[in-house]
Amino acid sequence: MISTSDFKNGMTILYDNQLYRILYFQHVKPGKGGAFVRTKLKDLNTGATIDKTFRAGEKMEQAILETKKMQYLYKDRFYNFMDTKTYEQVQLSEKLLEEQKDYLLENMEIMLVFYKSRPISIELPIAIETKVVKTEPGLKGDTVSSSFKPAEIETGAKIMVPLFIDNGDVIKVDTRTGSYITRVSG
């Protein structure tokens, strides 16, 4: 059991028999009345985000998660992953992956997060290298620019890239924000 004073961003808790990840929390001590903790929680089953207020010192169970290194294989009706040690395969639904599916490349190694042997989410690398498959033609000489244009990467995700990026360029993309980092080759 943990107390609200032990909360940390990213921590997973069991509340009302549901699994939640703490996205944000704030301890509040008003002038009148008791202290409380304001939180923003993400339901790991439905993906919904809720705001919840707890009394200071309230106790709840911390969910212990297990992670396994897995390799992304392919997508059919599901996203298919393989354990790199046991070769056991796991299928995940598109709903479970949310926007993370936009940065999955075949043969990519990721961390699959389990709760009581049930997969609940994946952890992508912070940055991936991917090829630009569709964008407007690049501008010669415009190598430093604060102007951006839309581009589609090989996973099908649409991101904003600088004007000098062209079709076929390999770029580095931040998987947390979906933003362009740098050109790797061109």
Phi and psi in degrees as GROMACS dihedral restraints (atoms count N, CA, C in turn):
[ dihedral_restraints ]
;  ai    aj    ak    al  type     phi  dphi    fc
    3     4     5     6     1  -121.9    20    10
    4     5     6     7     1   159.6    20    10
    6     7     8     9     1  -102.0    20    10
    7     8     9    10     1   162.9    20    10
    9    10    11    12     1   -61.9    20    10
   10    11    12    13     1   -22.2    20    10
   12    13    14    15     1   -73.0    20    10
   13    14    15    16     1   -13.4    20    10
   15    16    17    18     1   -92.8    20    10
   16    17    18    19     1    -1.2    20    10
   18    19    20    21     1   -58.4    20    10
   19    20    21    22     1   143.2    20    10
   21    22    23    24     1  -141.7    20    10
   22    23    24    25     1   149.1    20    10
   24    25    26    27     1   -61.9    20    10
   25    26    27    28     1   135.7    20    10
   27    28    29    30     1    91.5    20    10
   28    29    30    31     1   -11.2    20    10
   30    31    32    33     1   -68.7    20    10
   31    32    33    34     1   147.9    20    10
   33    34    35    36     1  -110.3    20    10
   34    35    36    37     1   130.0    20    10
   36    37    38    39     1  -126.4    20    10
   37    38    39    40     1   159.0    20    10
   39    40    41    42     1  -105.6    20    10
   40    41    42    43     1   116.6    20    10
   42    43    44    45     1  -134.9    20    10
   43    44    45    46     1   127.7    20    10
   45    46    47    48     1    51.6    20    10
   46    47    48    49     1    42.2    20    10
   48    49    50    51     1    57.8    20    10
   49    50    51    52     1    24.1    20    10
   51    52    53    54     1  -120.0    20    10
   52    53    54    55     1   150.3    20    10
   54    55    56    57     1   -94.3    20    10
   55    56    57    58     1   122.9    20    10
   57    58    59    60     1  -127.9    20    10
   58    59    60    61     1   145.9    20    10
   60    61    62    63     1  -106.0    20    10
   61    62    63    64     1   133.8    20    10
   63    64    65    66     1   -79.4    20    10
   64    65    66    67     1   113.4    20    10
   66    67    68    69     1   -85.7    20    10
   67    68    69    70     1   -35.0    20    10
   69    70    71    72     1  -157.5    20    10
   70    71    72    73     1   143.1    20    10
   72    73    74    75     1  -145.5    20    10
   73    74    75    76     1   155.1    20    10
   75    76    77    78     1  -147.7    20    10
   76    77    78    79     1   124.9    20    10
   78    79    80    81     1   -82.1    20    10
   79    80    81    82     1   131.2    20    10
   81    82    83    84     1  -125.2    20    10
   82    83    84    85     1   128.6    20    10
   84    85    86    87     1  -121.4    20    10
   85    86    87    88     1    92.9    20    10
   87    88    89    90     1   -72.5    20    10
   88    89    90    91     1   163.0    20    10
   90    91    92    93     1   -63.1    20    10
   91    92    93    94     1   -37.2    20    10
   93    94    95    96     1  -112.6    20    10
   94    95    96    97     1   145.1    20    10
   96    97    98    99     1    83.3    20    10
   97    98    99   100     1  -179.3    20    10
   99   100   101   102     1   -84.2    20    10
  100   101   102   103     1   159.5    20    10
  102   103   104   105     1   -70.5    20    10
  103   104   105   106     1   156.1    20    10
  105   106   107   108     1  -147.8    20    10
  106   107   108   109     1   169.4    20    10
  108   109   110   111     1  -122.8    20    10
  109   110   111   112     1   121.0    20    10
  111   112   113   114     1   -94.4    20    10
  112   113   114   115     1   129.6    20    10
  114   115   116   117     1  -132.0    20    10
  115   116   117   118     1   158.2    20    10
  117   118   119   120     1  -118.9    20    10
  118   119   120   121     1   118.8    20    10
  120   121   122   123     1  -116.2    20    10
  121   122   123   124     1   142.6    20    10
  123   124   125   126     1  -109.3    20    10
  124   125   126   127     1   122.8    20    10
  126   127   128   129     1   -72.3    20    10
  127   128   129   130     1   119.0    20    10
  129   130   131   132     1   -78.6    20    10
  130   131   132   133     1    -6.3    20    10
  132   133   134   135     1   -91.7    20    10
  133   134   135   136     1   -44.3    20    10
  135   136   137   138     1  -102.6    20    10
  136   137   138   139     1   -19.8    20    10
  138   139   140   141     1    86.1    20    10
  139   140   141   142     1    -3.8    20    10
  141   142   143   144     1   -71.8    20    10
  142   143   144   145     1   148.9    20    10
  144   145   146   147     1  -109.5    20    10
  145   146   147   148     1   132.2    20    10
  147   148   149   150     1  -128.1    20    10
  148   149   150   151     1   155.2    20    10
  150   151   152   153     1  -101.6    20    10
  151   152   153   154     1   131.1    20    10
  153   154   155   156     1  -138.5    20    10
  154   155   156   157     1   139.0    20    10
  156   157   158   159     1  -112.0    20    10
  157   158   159   160     1   130.1    20    10
  159   160   161   162     1  -114.7    20    10
  160   161   162   163     1   149.1    20    10
  162   163   164   165     1   -69.6    20    10
  163   164   165   166     1   147.3    20    10
  165   166   167   168     1   -61.2    20    10
  166   167   168   169     1   134.8    20    10
  168   169   170   171     1    84.6    20    10
  169   170   171   172     1    -1.9    20    10
  171   172   173   174     1   -62.2    20    10
  172   173   174   175     1   140.5    20    10
  174   175   176   177     1  -104.0    20    10
  175   176   177   178     1   144.6    20    10
  177   178   179   180     1  -153.9    20    10
  178   179   180   181     1   170.5    20    10
  180   181   182   183     1   -89.1    20    10
  181   182   183   184     1   134.6    20    10
  183   184   185   186     1   -86.6    20    10
  184   185   186   187     1   132.5    20    10
  186   187   188   189     1   -83.8    20    10
  187   188   189   190     1   125.8    20    10
  189   190   191   192     1   -90.4    20    10
  190   191   192   193     1   120.1    20    10
  192   193   194   195     1  -105.1    20    10
  193   194   195   196     1   151.9    20    10
  195   196   197   198     1  -118.2    20    10
  196   197   198   199     1   140.9    20    10
  198   199   200   201     1  -119.8    20    10
  199   200   201   202     1   145.2    20    10
  201   202   203   204     1  -132.1    20    10
  202   203   204   205     1   140.1    20    10
  204   205   206   207     1   -75.6    20    10
  205   206   207   208     1   125.5    20    10
  207   208   209   210     1  -130.2    20    10
  208   209   210   211     1   161.8    20    10
  210   211   212   213     1  -116.3    20    10
  211   212   213   214     1   132.2    20    10
  213   214   215   216     1   -78.0    20    10
  214   215   216   217     1   126.0    20    10
  216   217   218   219     1   -96.8    20    10
  217   218   219   220     1   -63.4    20    10
  219   220   221   222     1  -165.4    20    10
  220   221   222   223     1   173.2    20    10
  222   223   224   225     1  -121.4    20    10
  223   224   225   226     1   128.0    20    10
  225   226   227   228     1  -119.0    20    10
  226   227   228   229     1  -115.4    20    10
  228   229   230   231     1   -73.6    20    10
  229   230   231   232     1   -25.2    20    10
  231   232   233   234     1  -124.0    20    10
  232   233   234   235     1   169.0    20    10
  234   235   236   237     1   -93.3    20    10
  235   236   237   238     1   126.0    20    10
  237   238   239   240     1  -106.6    20    10
  238   239   240   241     1   128.1    20    10
  240   241   242   243     1  -124.4    20    10
  241   242   243   244     1   152.8    20    10
  243   244   245   246     1  -129.1    20    10
  244   245   246   247     1   133.9    20    10
  246   247   248   249     1   -66.5    20    10
  247   248   249   250     1   126.7    20    10
  249   250   251   252     1   -73.6    20    10
  250   251   252   253     1   -11.8    20    10
  252   253   254   255     1  -101.4    20    10
  253   254   255   256     1   -46.3    20    10
  255   256   257   258     1   -98.9    20    10
  256   257   258   259     1   -10.7    20    10
  258   259   260   261     1    64.9    20    10
  259   260   261   262     1    14.4    20    10
  261   262   263   264     1   -71.6    20    10
  262   263   264   265     1   139.3    20    10
  264   265   266   267     1  -106.3    20    10
  265   266   267   268     1   145.2    20    10
  267   268   269   270     1  -128.8    20    10
  268   269   270   271     1   137.9    20    10
  270   271   272   273     1  -110.3    20    10
  271   272   273   274     1   134.3    20    10
  273   274   275   276     1  -122.1    20    10
  274   275   276   277     1   146.5    20    10
  276   277   278   279     1   -81.1    20    10
  277   278   279   280     1   159.1    20    10
  279   280   281   282     1   -62.4    20    10
  280   281   282   283     1   -35.0    20    10
  282   283   284   285     1   -61.4    20    10
  283   284   285   286     1   -37.2    20    10
  285   286   287   288     1   -69.5    20    10
  286   287   288   289     1   -30.8    20    10
  288   289   290   291     1   -86.9    20    10
  289   290   291   292     1   -21.1    20    10
  291   292   293   294     1    51.2    20    10
  292   293   294   295     1  -133.2    20    10
  294   295   296   297     1   -76.9    20    10
  295   296   297   298     1   -10.1    20    10
  297   298   299   300     1   -64.5    20    10
  298   299   300   301     1   -25.2    20    10
  300   301   302   303     1   -61.8    20    10
  301   302   303   304     1   -23.1    20    10
  303   304   305   306     1   -69.0    20    10
  304   305   306   307     1   -10.6    20    10
  306   307   308   309     1  -123.1    20    10
  307   308   309   310     1    17.3    20    10
  309   310   311   312     1   -88.9    20    10
  310   311   312   313     1   121.6    20    10
  312   313   314   315     1  -110.2    20    10
  313   314   315   316     1   143.5    20    10
  315   316   317   318     1   -57.0    20    10
  316   317   318   319     1   140.8    20    10
  318   319   320   321     1    71.7    20    10
  319   320   321   322     1     6.0    20    10
  321   322   323   324     1   -71.2    20    10
  322   323   324   325     1   139.7    20    10
  324   325   326   327     1   -92.7    20    10
  325   326   327   328     1   131.0    20    10
  327   328   329   330     1  -132.6    20    10
  328   329   330   331     1   172.5    20    10
  330   331   332   333     1  -106.5    20    10
  331   332   333   334     1   124.8    20    10
  333   334   335   336     1   -98.2    20    10
  334   335   336   337     1   128.9    20    10
  336   337   338   339     1   -99.7    20    10
  337   338   339   340     1   128.2    20    10
  339   340   341   342     1  -117.2    20    10
  340   341   342   343     1   146.2    20    10
  342   343   344   345     1  -126.9    20    10
  343   344   345   346     1   118.5    20    10
  345   346   347   348     1    50.7    20    10
  346   347   348   349     1    49.6    20    10
  348   349   350   351     1    66.1    20    10
  349   350   351   352     1    12.3    20    10
  351   352   353   354     1  -111.6    20    10
  352   353   354   355     1   124.6    20    10
  354   355   356   357     1   -66.0    20    10
  355   356   357   358     1   133.3    20    10
  357   358   359   360     1  -121.2    20    10
  358   359   360   361     1   -24.2    20    10
  360   361   362   363     1  -167.6    20    10
  361   362   363   364     1   174.6    20    10
  363   364   365   366     1  -124.3    20    10
  364   365   366   367     1   156.1    20    10
  366   367   368   369     1  -117.9    20    10
  367   368   369   370     1   114.2    20    10
  369   370   371   372     1   -82.6    20    10
  370   371   372   373     1   159.8    20    10
  372   373   374   375     1   -61.0    20    10
  373   374   375   376     1   155.2    20    10
  375   376   377   378     1   -62.7    20    10
  376   377   378   379     1   -36.7    20    10
  378   379   380   381     1  -135.3    20    10
  379   380   381   382     1   147.3    20    10
  381   382   383   384     1  -126.0    20    10
  382   383   384   385     1   153.7    20    10
  384   385   386   387     1  -101.8    20    10
  385   386   387   388     1   127.3    20    10
  387   388   389   390     1  -144.6    20    10
  388   389   390   391     1   159.1    20    10
  390   391   392   393     1   -94.7    20    10
  391   392   393   394     1   140.4    20    10
  393   394   395   396     1   -80.9    20    10
  394   395   396   397     1   122.2    20    10
  396   397   398   399     1  -101.6    20    10
  397   398   399   400     1   -21.5    20    10
  399   400   401   402     1  -153.3    20    10
  400   401   402   403     1   119.9    20    10
  402   403   404   405     1  -162.4    20    10
  403   404   405   406     1   167.2    20    10
  405   406   407   408     1   -66.0    20    10
  406   407   408   409     1   154.9    20    10
  408   409   410   411     1   -57.0    20    10
  409   410   411   412     1   144.5    20    10
  411   412   413   414     1   -73.9    20    10
  412   413   414   415     1   160.8    20    10
  414   415   416   417     1  -103.6    20    10
  415   416   417   418     1   122.3    20    10
  417   418   419   420     1   -63.1    20    10
  418   419   420   421     1   137.3    20    10
  420   421   422   423     1    83.8    20    10
  421   422   423   424     1   -11.5    20    10
  423   424   425   426     1   -93.0    20    10
  424   425   426   427     1    71.9    20    10
  426   427   428   429     1   -92.6    20    10
  427   428   429   430     1   -20.7    20    10
  429   430   431   432     1  -124.1    20    10
  430   431   432   433     1   114.8    20    10
  432   433   434   435     1  -149.5    20    10
  433   434   435   436     1   147.7    20    10
  435   436   437   438     1  -102.9    20    10
  436   437   438   439     1     4.9    20    10
  438   439   440   441     1   -92.9    20    10
  439   440   441   442     1   141.9    20    10
  441   442   443   444     1  -126.0    20    10
  442   443   444   445     1   157.8    20    10
  444   445   446   447     1  -135.6    20    10
  445   446   447   448     1   157.4    20    10
  447   448   449   450     1   -73.8    20    10
  448   449   450   451     1   147.6    20    10
  450   451   452   453     1  -146.3    20    10
  451   452   453   454     1   152.8    20    10
  453   454   455   456     1  -110.8    20    10
  454   455   456   457     1   131.6    20    10
  456   457   458   459     1   -97.4    20    10
  457   458   459   460     1   171.4    20    10
  459   460   461   462     1   -61.4    20    10
  460   461   462   463     1   -18.6    20    10
  462   463   464   465     1   -82.0    20    10
  463   464   465   466     1   -10.1    20    10
  465   466   467   468     1    99.7    20    10
  466   467   468   469     1    -7.9    20    10
  468   469   470   471     1   -71.9    20    10
  469   470   471   472     1   147.6    20    10
  471   472   473   474     1  -107.2    20    10
  472   473   474   475     1   127.7    20    10
  474   475   476   477     1  -133.6    20    10
  475   476   477   478     1   169.7    20    10
  477   478   479   480     1  -100.1    20    10
  478   479   480   481     1   132.4    20    10
  480   481   482   483     1  -129.3    20    10
  481   482   483   484     1   159.1    20    10
  483   484   485   486     1   -63.4    20    10
  484   485   486   487     1   160.5    20    10
  486   487   488   489     1   -61.1    20    10
  487   488   489   490     1   -26.7    20    10
  489   490   491   492     1   -80.2    20    10
  490   491   492   493     1    -6.5    20    10
  492   493   494   495     1   -76.3    20    10
  493   494   495   496     1   137.3    20    10
  495   496   497   498     1  -125.4    20    10
  496   497   498   499     1   167.2    20    10
  498   499   500   501     1   -56.7    20    10
  499   500   501   502     1   137.9    20    10
  501   502   503   504     1    90.4    20    10
  502   503   504   505     1   -14.5    20    10
  504   505   506   507     1   -67.4    20    10
  505   506   507   508     1   142.7    20    10
  507   508   509   510     1   -97.8    20    10
  508   509   510   511     1   126.8    20    10
  510   511   512   513     1  -126.0    20    10
  511   512   513   514     1   162.7    20    10
  513   514   515   516     1  -103.9    20    10
  514   515   516   517     1   132.3    20    10
  516   517   518   519     1  -124.6    20    10
  517   518   519   520     1   135.7    20    10
  519   520   521   522     1   -77.4    20    10
  520   521   522   523     1   117.9    20    10
  522   523   524   525     1   -74.5    20    10
  523   524   525   526     1   -17.9    20    10
  525   526   527   528     1   -76.9    20    10
  526   527   528   529     1   -36.8    20    10
  528   529   530   531     1  -113.6    20    10
  529   530   531   532     1   -15.3    20    10
  531   532   533   534     1    74.2    20    10
  532   533   534   535     1    23.4    20    10
  534   535   536   537     1  -104.5    20    10
  535   536   537   538     1   151.4    20    10
  537   538   539   540     1   -66.7    20    10
  538   539   540   541     1   136.7    20    10
  540   541   542   543     1  -106.7    20    10
  541   542   543   544     1   -58.2    20    10
  543   544   545   546     1  -162.0    20    10
  544   545   546   547     1   163.4    20    10
  546   547   548   549     1   -87.6    20    10
  547   548   549   550     1   133.7    20    10
  549   550   551   552     1   -91.4    20    10
  550   551   552   553     1   -44.4    20    10
  552   553   554   555     1  -153.4    20    10
  553   554   555   556     1   165.7    20    10
